Amino acid sequence: MQLFNLKIYFFLFVVFTVSSQEREQIEIKFAPYMTIEEKNPEATILTRDNSKQVHIKHKGIELWCDKAVYYQDQDFIEAFGKVLVKQGDSLDMTSNYAEYSGITQLAYASGDVVLIDSNSKLYTDILYFDRIKQQALYNQNGKVENDSSGTITSKIGRYFANEKKYQFSQNVELINPEYVINTRRLDFYTDSGYSFLYGESKIVSNTSTIYCERGFYDTKSDTGYFVKKSKIDYDERTITGDSIYFNRNTSFASANNNIKVIDTLNKTLIRGHYAEVFRLKDSVFITKRAIAVKEYQNDSIYIHADKLMVTGPPNERILRGYYNAKMYKSDLSGKADSIHMNQRSGKTQLINFYKDENVFSKKKFPILWHNKNQITGDSIHLISNSQNESLDSLKVFNNAFIISRDTMDAGYNQIKGKKLNGIFLNNKLKILNIIKNAESIYYLRDNKNELVGIDKSKSASIKIFIDQNRIEEIRKINQIDGKTYPKKDFPKNEDLLKGFAWREEEKPLNVEDLFTDDPPLKLPVIKGLKEIPTNTEFFDNNLNERIEKAKKISIKNNIANKNIDNKAARKIPEKNYQN
């Protein structure tokens, strides 16, 4: 029997070698034992010895195994036991079992399959590898380990060897020590670590959660770019925008177009069209029609400026609006070069950057409108109760000036002084104290709203009591000069105090009025990430044609058996190929 095997071995070795040279068939490089079974004469069984495995070669790939069954007429091999397939220096595959057609150049592996390239390892139970297209496919769950990126699992995975690219779909999860990515589809490049996300995607870490429906993430540099319903959640904040850039190393993010920053803890919303977020500094910067909305007892206050910045931890936020800052509330509005709002102290500051005394500067003074009263000064402070967020007091520093139009438009009620203190009750201004160098012009009216006279005076200070948004009482302290005139006797050209500037045309009457001075807005076009790309099927017409060619060759080599089983097709899903 041993002599028979040796003769068979010699004969087949010669035949295989010659045929491989003529037709580039599978070449048997080493097989110490070769036998043919009577019940299966078309198959040659190749087995190893104690020193070496069976060694097979075909068009640039090499295969080693403990046992192989070779079907010469179909140029098809079955490999068993510790199977190793090598494609040059670029690709290794190990498995418990493998099949390979020299005609179709399609390999099939099962049982503890491991596919190794220079930067990654693929683990699965069943794997197809098409040498013509240089593509591999698993469709029954797989896992890929990458040296720098982490571990990726999915139900379906496809590997493009020439591009060093994986395409994962269905239940995709990338696990990194710093974060976890879940997505519907992930295109991953093993050399660069680039990841492209398609469909509903989420990146979760200890410090933030990122959402998008289309995105890019560099797993080596830990930077990402996200578009289409992109969102970042962190530290009680949610940031949304048409596009978001993110750097995990610096905890920095920037966003473009239709941006919203929602502070859930402090009930604040900021909108704009460009934003920068510095998480480590608890800082958010936003511009391009930037506006902040803060809830106040069934009402909201809106603050707009060329630039808005929010800093501080969740319970101590500070909002700063720079350049052409405006604010609007149903009964309160204002304007200044800068507006600062401190959550902890409850203080809102309207600040002036101009210090000279010319007329132009006075028109730039911070201004506050409360109901029908206009209040100006070098700086204005509104203080709220931080517990219930109701207005508590008002302070105006230097050049305090209050103006209201007389009810019958006979003139302007005016009070000015060095400083002003106001007191609110139930969010209504009730008391005003004008301190130092107080001057006033006031139109006195009786119960029938008839003009009694015009009072003009100077005093050390003035105290005003307000009810139902009307002045009920004026108390002058240490009056220096003063007189009440009948209207006809009031001195001409003295109906306006020095520094008078009625600025009603600047008053915002609604939220949209906050943007009247802004330049035209032109948003950038979001580019960089295309819609989900489409690829040809793994089991495509080209592969089916090769399988059909294998069948024809098999029939040609077995004229006596026209119904030969086409082994090149037996592992192909029925929906892709009908044998």
Buried (B, 14 or more C-beta within 10 A) or exposed (E): EEEEBEEBBEEBBEEBBEBBEEEEBBBBBBBBBBBBEEEEEBBBBBBBEEEEBBBBBBEEBBBBBBBBBBBBBBBBBBBBBBBBBBBEEEBBBBBBBBBBBBBBBBBBBBBEBBBBBEBBBBBBBBBBBBBEBBBBBBBEBBBBBBEEBBBBBBBBBBBBBEBBBBBBBEEBBBBBEEBBBBBBBBBBBBBBBBBBBBBEBBBBBEEBBBBBBBBBBBBEBBBBBBBBBBBBBBEBBBBBBBBBBBBBEEBBBBBBBBBBBBBEEBEBBBBBBBBBBBBEEBBBBBBBBBBBBBEBEEEBBBBBBBBBBBBBEBEEBBBBBBEBBBBBBEEBBBBBBBBBBBBEBBBBBBBBEBEEEEEEBBEBBBBBBBEEBBBBBBBBBBBBEBEEBBBBBBBBBBBBBBBBBBEEEBBBBBBBBBBBBBBBEEBBBBBBBBBEBBBBBBBBBEEEEEBEBBBBBBBBBBBBEBEEEEBEEBEBEEBEEEEBBEEEEBEEEEBBBEBBBEBEEBBBEEEEBBEEEEEEEEEEEBEEBEEBEEEEEBBEEEBBEBBBEBBEBBBEBBEEEEEBBBBBBEBBEEEBBEE
